[in-house]
Amino acid sequence: MLLGLGAALGAAALFGVAAILQAVGSRKVPTESELDPRRLGGFIVALLKQPAFLGALALNLAGFGLHFVALRLLPLYLAQAGIAVSLVVTALLATRLMSDQLSTLEWSAVIAVCIGLGLLAVAAGDAGASAQHHGLTIGVVVGLVVIAVLGALASRSQHGVSTALLGLLAGLGYAGVAISARLLQDGSVSELVHSPTLYTLPISGALAFILYSLALQRGSVTLATTPMIALQTITPAAVGVFVLDDAVRHGWWPAAILGFLLSAAGSVILVRFESVKA
């Protein structure tokens, strides 16, 4: 438990710093970028020419290594809630290094998201056993297609709301990473190669990374990051409890529900006020 939690918090710190570098690199690429297959190659090449973006990519890969350890050792509840600490790191750095300025209400919303996700973590019980779940695997594949289509539509707009929507879709993509990592089976190399989740994991991560980059081009770092963190935390947590037999501690259901409501309310407040400023 301690090793897994330490890995999750270490990953959160790396992800928080990476978000700022990713924002710097993404904003040096033309803002008319879209999630369009005809232009995607040029967009990726332009991103890879930015040193800050390459730094973000390196930190994200290192963070994912720690995150993967946490996902294998902890309930999805706890692993994802630990990652959510990156929101505070990102918000603090964004106010100091970027043009983001948060009001007292918005800082309260950031804190509410973190407290809510913390309650979800405390309410987490034991992790369910890793097992194949064909229905959930199909759901991840279908979800990736839907996320890609909605992302292509949202990327056509430069409005602040599109920043939040792209961040939300990125969060769902990262949720696919967490779920895929949990569904990976321990076994021989042959069994691993034939597992669909071996492929949905990197595809989910790449799609989410691109969507988050597009979100960072259009609006504030906080506006892009908050819905992403909330969705990438709450979605796997719900899947873990209702599908993969992750337990909620006895008597802690009210805390889990309160945590969900605080996280959702804080996210809505930030999206509402940040999108108006954008």
Residue, then its C-alpha position, 0 to 999 in steps of 0.5 A: m500500500l505504501l509503495g503504491l501510494g508513494a508511486a502515485l504521489g511521485a507521478a502526480a508531482l511529475f504530471g503537475v510539472a509536465a502540464i506546464l511544460q506541455a502548455v508552453g510547448s503547445r502554445k507555440v504551435p498555431t492555434e488553428s490545430e485540430l484533431d483532423p487525420r489530414r493535419l494530425g501528422g503536421f501537428i505532432v511534428a510541430l509539437l515535437k520541435q518544441p523543447a518544452f513539449l519534449g520535456a513534458l513528454a519525458l516527464n509524462l513517460a516517467g510519471f506513467g511508469l510510477h502511475f503503472v506501479a500504483l495501478r497494479l498495487l492499489p484500488l483504482y480509487l486510491a491510485q487515481a486520487g493520488i494522481a489528482v494531487s497534480l492539479v494543485v501542482t499545476a494550479l500553483l505553477a500556472t499562477r506563477l509562471m503562466s498568465d493564469q490568475l485564480s480568484t478566491l472562489e476558483w482556488s476554493a474550487v481547486i481545494a474542493v476537488c482535491i478534498g473530494l478526491g481525497l475522500l474517495a481515496v480514504a473510502a477505498g477498500d481492497a483492490g479486486a483481483s485483476a481479471q479479463h473482462h471482455g465487456l469492459t475491454i469492448g467498452v474501452v475500444v468503443g469509448l476511444v472511437v467516441i472520444a476521437v470523434l467528439g475531440a475532432l468536433a471540439s477542436r474546431s472551436q477556439h471558445g473557452v468551452s472547447t478547452a474544458l470539453l477537450g480537457l474532459l475528453a482527455g480525462l476520459g482517455y486517461a481513464g482508458v489508460a488506467i482501466s487498460a492497465r488494470l485489465l492487463q493479465d500477468g502471464s507469458v509474453s504470448e498471452l500479453v501480446h494477444s491481450p487487446t488491453l496491451y494496445t488500448l493502453p498506449i492508444s488511450g494515452a496518446l489520444a488523451f495527450i493530444l487532446y490535452s495539448l489541443a485544450l492547452q492551446r485554447g484556454s487556461v491551464t487550470l481550465a484544461t486540467t481540472p475536468m481532465i483530472a476529475l474525469q480521469t479519477i472518477t471514471p476509473a474509480a467507478v469502474g473499479v467499484f461497480v465492475l472490477d470488485d474494488a471495495v469501499r470501506h465498510g461504513w464509508w459510502p457517505a464519504a465516497i459520495l461526498g467526495f464525488l459531489l465535491s469533486a464534481a462541484g469544484s470542477v463545474i465551478l472552475v469550468r464555469f468561471e474560467s470559460v467565461k474569462a476565456 
